[in-house]
C-alpha cells in the first residue's frame, strides 16, 4: 500500500469550509476523510496531530443522516472549524 500523506488540521478545516461554501459535497468530503482515516489508522499515533485526527474523524461523518436531516448541521461544522467540536 502506498503511503498516504497525513493531512494537516488546516487542510481539514479547508475541506469543512468547502462543504459549507458548497464547493465540495458532504459525501465527497466524508468519503475522502474515511479513506484517509483508514489508510493512516495504523500509523504511529504519537506522530499524528490529535486535533487533526479528531477533525478527520468528524469529517468522515459529514454525510450521516438522522431521518431526512444531516446529523451534523452547518452550525456544528462551524463549531468544529472554530475548535469547539
Secondary structure, 3 states (H helix, E strand, C coil): CCCCCCCCHHHHHHHHHHHHHCCCCHHHHHHHHHHHHHHHCCCCHHHCCHHHHHHHHHHCCCCCEECCEECCCHHHHHHHHHCCC
